[in-house]
Amino acid sequence: MLPVLSLNGYKIDNPTLLARIDREELESLLRGYGWTPFFVEGSEPASMHQAMAATLDACFESIRSAQVEARRTGTAARPRWPMVVLRTPKGWTAPAEVDGKRLEGSWRATRCPSPTRR
C-alpha cells in the first residue's frame, strides 16, 4: 500500500490544518509518524504527470528494497515506508472562474455544483 495525502488547501470552506504548515514542518511530522514523505507539488498538468511518475518509481523502488532486504536477512525490522504528499490547487484543472467567481484554488471547488452543470 502506498498512501497519498492530497493537500489541496481546503476542506469544505476553510484551509486544512496540514495545508497551513510549511513543508519542513509537515515533513518532520510525517517522519515522526514513521513515513518517508515524497512531495509532488505544482499546478501544470504536464510537469505534474512527469513528477508523479518519477515519484511513484522512487516509492516503489524504496518498497522493493525493503522487501529484498527483509527476505535476504530474515530479520524482522520496521522500515520507514514511503508516502506521497500531493499538493495541488483546490479544483485543479477545473475552470479557473465561473460567472465571475474564482473556482480553481478556492473553497468553491468543494462539492459545489458549477453553474454550468445545472
Secondary structure, DSSP 8 states (H G I E B T S, - for coil): ---EEEE-SBSSSSB-HHHHS-HHHHHHHHHHTTEEEEEEE-S-HHHHHHHHHHHHHHHHHHHHHHHHHHHHH-------EEEEEEE--TTTTS-SEETTEE-TTSGGGSS---GGG-
